[in-house]
């Protein structure tokens, strides 16, 4: 039996007409033979994600995943599931492990929003970055595989896979800072002095180094599928924030857990000598070896920028929770997350 993340009944705010979805799949999904069952993945705060099981012609019952935009009024440029579909499709024949895409529906009349369907990848998703319950050897292998996959992603020739126009080349961090300032201010509910300080500081201190690669934008353990029994990455999920971007922003974002103690994302307080998880310096050095770098200059800036983005994202999640259209009922708890991440970011550059 395949292993997947836990699912629940579809949340009331995300229900849609399953009959209309069935009719659409019958017309547009190769091999569709009916018998659709539907449930919702409980994790995730942005794009609602659903588990589909259905009959196929000649292959029996198969499992798929549907990702859609959330309902309600959305921030401009957010929740672009068509971009997720495009990048996952483009990476299908590279050495970056991604699910196989099946169909993209841009007709919002079908289930109320744009959506896409991809094959379900069996495996485990660990929401606690400290990986409790695993052996030190397993933790070490999973972190090394996570590091390796990120390095592989950054070495994909984005033009060769058809993503030459997936974003703008250069000035990624400057554009991202501008974007997240706008997103934060659009979702602002409380005053956070450290966010105001970061908004003034970050645009004035962007490092000169400006490479362009495919950037995942939300690369972390919780967005990776780990093999059902082996300690290795078999799928990278949640490409909503992906674009052509700066690889070091991806690496720093991947490392923010080293700067936070609060579970599930933080693990700064673990015993690295016994846990099997590499230290921050060891993890960054492994990425540098894999990508031919000697070091990463201006490291604190990249981490501060990543924490600033996380603070802005948390603020958006909290605002959607207040508005009643978040993907998870846990969204309303994100208020403190924005403030805490902003404080940690400012400590790094103050």
KAZI-V324569 format. One record per residue. PSI is psi in radians with two decimals (* if undefined). Layout:
# KAZI-V324569
PSI
PSI
This chain:
# KAZI-V324569
2.37
2.63
2.21
2.96
2.75
2.54
2.87
3.06
2.65
2.28
2.55
-0.71
-0.15
0.15
2.57
3.05
1.75
-0.51
-0.72
-0.66
-0.78
-0.78
-0.66
-0.79
-0.66
-0.55
-0.54
-0.23
2.05
2.27
0.05
2.30
0.34
-2.88
0.54
2.27
2.64
2.32
3.06
2.39
2.38
-0.40
2.91
2.42
-0.12
-1.51
2.10
2.39
2.33
2.59
2.17
2.36
2.33
2.85
2.49
2.66
2.04
-0.23
0.06
-2.72
2.29
2.74
2.45
2.94
2.37
2.28
2.34
2.87
2.65
2.82
2.98
-3.10
2.24
2.66
2.53
2.39
0.04
2.77
0.72
1.43
-0.39
-0.55
-0.69
-0.85
-0.74
-0.82
-0.67
-0.71
-0.74
-0.55
0.01
-0.62
0.33
-3.08
0.30
2.09
2.04
2.71
2.70
2.24
2.70
-0.92
2.53
2.26
1.99
-0.03
1.83
-0.20
-0.24
-1.02
0.21
-0.39
2.89
2.58
2.90
2.80
2.40
2.84
2.51
2.35
2.02
2.48
-3.05
2.52
2.13
1.99
-0.32
1.97
-0.25
-0.12
0.97
2.57
-0.16
2.85
2.78
-0.66
-0.69
-0.75
-0.78
-0.75
-0.70
-0.77
-0.66
-0.68
-0.71
-0.76
-0.77
-0.76
-0.68
-0.74
-0.70
-0.75
-0.77
-0.21
0.06
2.36
1.74
-0.50
-0.70
-0.50
0.20
0.35
0.44
-0.41
0.39
-0.25
-3.14
2.47
2.31
2.79
0.48
-0.85
-0.70
-0.75
-0.65
-0.72
-0.79
-0.76
-0.81
-0.44
-0.80
-0.78
-0.74
-0.80
-0.55
-0.45
0.09
2.36
-0.46
2.80
2.24
1.74
-0.67
-0.56
-0.71
-0.69
-0.74
-0.67
-0.58
-0.63
-0.86
-0.78
-0.38
-0.07
0.54
2.23
2.69
-0.56
2.24
1.05
2.89
2.24
3.09
2.25
2.21
-0.76
-0.33
0.77
1.91
2.90
-0.70
-0.23
0.29
2.48
2.16
2.40
2.52
-0.59
-0.29
2.63
1.15
2.67
2.27
-0.04
2.40
2.22
3.12
1.21
0.33
-0.64
0.15
2.67
-3.04
2.15
-2.81
2.10
-0.57
-0.43
-0.68
-0.78
-0.80
-0.74
-0.73
-0.35
0.08
-0.38
-0.44
-0.22
0.03
2.48
-0.36
2.17
2.65
-0.20
-0.47
2.59
0.51
-0.32
0.11
2.88
1.72
-0.47
-0.47
-0.29
-0.46
-0.37
2.28
2.70
2.90
-0.80
-0.69
-0.72
-0.80
-0.68
-0.65
-0.74
-0.75
-0.75
-0.75
-0.41
0.16
0.45
2.65
-0.56
3.09
1.90
2.73
0.63
-0.80
-0.58
-0.83
-0.67
-0.74
-0.73
-0.74
-0.72
-0.61
-0.80
-0.78
-0.67
-0.74
-0.69
-0.79
-0.66
-0.71
-0.71
-0.78
-0.75
-0.71
-0.59
-0.75
-0.64
-0.21
0.27
0.43
2.76
-0.32
2.48
-0.24
-0.13
-0.60
-0.24
0.02
-0.04
-0.84
-0.43
-0.69
-0.82
-0.80
-0.72
-0.64
-0.70
-0.80
-0.68
-0.77
-0.59
-0.60
-0.45
-0.13
*
